[in-house]
Amino acid sequence: MKNTAGLIAGMVLLALGAQGGIRLLVDHDNAGLLGWLPGGFAARLSCYAVIALAGALLASWGSRKTKGA
């Protein structure tokens, strides 16, 4: 059950990070969820990239563990 929860959480994080990063690339003033974060464009984009990467890794782990069950 925790593997499925990890898979779902990873997919949600991946979607949030990817869509936030794309939105920020298209419109530099639209920071989305990370609008409160100081540091400007580069800091926000790197945070979205880290969120997307963490989501991809978590979803990958959950997917591998769920297939074996």
Secondary structure, DSSP 8 states (H G I E B T S, - for coil): -HHHHHHHHHHHHHHHHHHHHHHHHH-TT--GGGTT-TTHHHHHHHHHHHHHHHHHHHHHHHHHHHHT-
